[in-house]
């Protein structure tokens, strides 16, 4: 007997939607503080390309990066999640 096909994973299950929301929140808070990606990256101790990739949902940040970005934006990390 063949196994039933697995259903497609939802955005919630894959985390893609969460990454999009995280990236959008980073961009929103960064712009609200008048920071460029370069300025945020420098303050957070992260490469500017990484900030760009996070904002554009091409990179899943490490927990260390999440806290570094939150600290640089002077907000609690949970506001980005």
VEXFIKE-426669 format. One line per 3 residues: number of its first residue (from 1); their letters; for each residue x negated, y, z of C-alpha. Coordinates in steps of 0.05 Angstrom, whole numbers, padded with zeros to 5 digits, always signed. Last residue first. Example, Ala and Ser with C-alpha at 12.3 -4.5 7.8 and 13.67 -1.06 7.14 Angstrom:
2
2	SA	-00273:-00021:+00143  -00246:-00090:+00156 $
END
This chain:
81
81	XXX	-00184:+00774:+00326  -00216:+00844:+00321  -00180:+00872:+00382 $
78	XXX	-00202:+00809:+00420  -00275:+00833:+00415  -00261:+00892:+00462 $
75	XXX	-00277:+00958:+00428  -00339:+01002:+00425  -00347:+00992:+00350 $
72	XXX	-00419:+00970:+00361  -00396:+00926:+00418  -00342:+00895:+00375 $
69	XXX	-00392:+00883:+00319  -00441:+00850:+00366  -00386:+00808:+00398 $
66	XXX	-00362:+00781:+00330  -00435:+00772:+00307  -00450:+00728:+00368 $
63	XXX	-00387:+00687:+00355  -00414:+00674:+00285  -00381:+00709:+00227 $
60	XXX	-00344:+00672:+00171  -00370:+00702:+00107  -00337:+00719:+00040 $
57	XXX	-00275:+00751:+00070  -00289:+00820:+00041  -00300:+00854:+00108 $
54	XXX	-00344:+00797:+00131  -00385:+00798:+00066  -00396:+00873:+00072 $
51	XXX	-00417:+00867:+00145  -00465:+00811:+00125  -00493:+00853:+00069 $
48	XXX	-00507:+00908:+00119  -00551:+00860:+00160  -00532:+00855:+00233 $
45	XXX	-00562:+00891:+00293  -00494:+00918:+00313  -00516:+00991:+00309 $
42	XXX	-00552:+00979:+00243  -00495:+00940:+00214  -00444:+00993:+00234 $
39	XXX	-00487:+01048:+00204  -00498:+01010:+00139  -00424:+00993:+00132 $
36	XXX	-00410:+01067:+00139  -00381:+01094:+00202  -00326:+01147:+00210 $
33	XXX	-00298:+01115:+00273  -00231:+01101:+00239  -00271:+01073:+00180 $
30	XXX	-00305:+01021:+00224  -00241:+01004:+00261  -00203:+00992:+00196 $
27	XXX	-00261:+00955:+00162  -00270:+00908:+00222  -00194:+00898:+00225 $
24	XXX	-00191:+00881:+00151  -00247:+00830:+00159  -00213:+00797:+00218 $
21	XXX	-00146:+00795:+00181  -00178:+00763:+00120  -00216:+00714:+00163 $
18	XXX	-00151:+00695:+00199  -00117:+00683:+00132  -00173:+00638:+00111 $
15	XXX	-00172:+00599:+00176  -00160:+00533:+00140  -00101:+00513:+00184 $
12	XXX	-00070:+00583:+00186  -00078:+00589:+00110  -00037:+00524:+00104 $
9	XXX	-00071:+00459:+00086  -00043:+00422:+00027  -00005:+00359:+00046 $
6	XXX	-00043:+00294:+00047  -00022:+00244:-00005  +00011:+00181:+00023 $
3	XXX	-00037:+00123:+00030  -00029:+00067:-00020  +00000:+00000:+00000 $
END
